[in-house]
Amino acid sequence: MKKALLIAVGLIFVATATVNAQDEKKKAPLTDEQKKLQKEMNEKYDKNKDGKIDKEERGAMSAEDKKKMADAGLGGGGKKKDK
């Protein structure tokens, strides 16, 4: 019984450590080009002026602007451009 409890506690510890390690990964800083594009898109589409383009605002974006953001590695899951 004690052995099973010890194994369960160990597994919980490992799972917790893994989740915490993933949370601590930081995003790479934005390049000057990405910052410029992000500022341009915020000025154009951020209607509520909260500094972010939310789902509704993203829906109003042109396909061309969505592609620009994805190619620059912006927009949550977009493709990153090779350097």
Helices and strands as residue ranges (DSSP letters): H 2-24, H 32-45, H 55-59, H 63-71
